[in-house]
Amino acid sequence: MDKATHSDLTKGMVISLGLVCVAYAFAALPSETLSAGFVLVLVFSMVVGPRMSLTLPRSRFAISFSDAAVFLTFLLYGGPAAILVAALESLANCLHLKAKDFYFGRWMVPTNVAINTISFTFTYIIWLNIPKTSFNTAQAGSTQHLFTSLGSLAIIHFVASSLLFSIFAWLKDRLNPWTTIVQNCFASSMTQIVGAGLAGLVYKIINFGDLVTGVIAFFAVSVAYLSYRRSIAEVKEAMQQAESAEREKAQAERELRIEAEKYVYEIAVALEKEESANEALRKSEKDLQHAALYDSLTGLPNR
């Protein structure tokens, strides 16, 4: 089996398992979940979330509001609804990146969607089977409940997604699982933790049931978001200016080097011409001397 066929087979297995997880979520989804609030969260995670991610320059860390939407869905509507939101927001993210000319390999868009769906499905199943203790039996909506629930979910989701991605990379390209986790997965843990924190904040605001409090909180979060986004834009602009200056410096040095090489070449050509002229002069002198000392007809020395 060649490498391309093996890769396609691995992706097919992952996509098939992802479809099974989506079918499980649909089967376990309560009918009352399909409400206006759920549709609003779904639209936000698919349309707004992918366009609001904040990524630090030259970093894999990003504040993803889509992740926050998945965790918020879990708190408000349960695990099956969160699995569906995870699948759809992952699809929306991939399509958004593809529209920006981000390269995806063969079958990688459905594979990425399947990996995210499977990882959150495993997270939900593990969550259901955690032994009942005080940390997950606290009063729903309390600070203890939110902190322990969301923190546990973020950690379990990170472990599940990291293991799943490392196994996929090993099956597909025979990459070392631990190296894959260290190089590609640890950075995503902060994304999940920040997303869980945002979900807890929004859940608390919703539970307050106070319009004024919600408006003030929304305004404060919006100002913080816009300020942070502007700061990141300024950092990116400064980095682009520095990179542009470095490129211009490198281009100037390259042009100077080309000019120097051209000058050296011209000197070499001039020296070669001078050497040819000297050689011709020496030959001319030798011929003149021979003509003066030897007879041109017989070639015998003159008396």
C-alpha positions, 0 to 999 in steps of 0.5 A: 500500500503506497503512502497516499492510499494509506493516508486516504484510508486513515482519513476515511476511518476518522471521517466515518467515526466522526459521522457516527459521533454526529449520529449519536448526538442527533439521536441523544438530542432532546427535542426541546433543545431546538429553541431560538436560543440554541439557533442563536448560539449555533449562528454565532459559532458558525458565522461570527465566531470564526471571524472574531478569533484573536491570534498573537503574531507568530503564535499558535495561541488564539482566543477562539469564541467558537470554543466558548460557544461549544462550552456555553452550549454544553452548559445551556443545552447539554452534551449532544447539542455541544457535539453538534455545535463543535462539528458545525463550528469546526466546519465553518472555521475550515471553510472560512480559512479556505476562503482566505486561501489557507491550504487544506490537503486532500479530504482534510476539511472533513477530517478536521471536522471529524477530529474535533467532533470525535474529541468532544464526543469522547469528552462528553462520554468521559464527563458522564462517567466521572464518579459523582463527587462534590465538584460535579454535584455543586449547585448548577450555576454556582461559581464552584459548579462553573469552575469545576465543570468548565475546567474539567471539560477543558482539560478532558477535551485537551487530553482527548483532542491531543491523543486523537490528533497524535494517533491520527498523525501516527497512523497517517505519517508515522510521526512520533505521538509525543513529538506531535503533542509537544509541537502541535497540541500544547499551544491549543490548551490555552485556547480551550481554557480561555474559551471555557472561561468566556463561556462561564462569564457569558453563562453567569451574565445570562443567569443574572437575568438583568438587562442593564447588567447584560448591556454593561457586561456586553459593552465592557467585553466589547471594549476589551475585545476591540482594544485587544484587537487593535493592540494586536493589529498595531503589533502586527503592523510594527512587525510588518514594518520591521520585516519590510525594513529587513527585506529592503536592507537585504535587497540593498545588500543583494544589489551591492553584491551584484554590483560588486560581482559585476565590477569584479567581472569587468576587471577580470575581463579588462585584465584578460584583454590586457593580457591578450594585448601584452601577448600580442605585443610580445608575439609582434616583437618576436616576429619583428626580431625574427624578421630582422635576423632571418631571411624571409625567403630562406629562413636562414640567419642574416649575415 
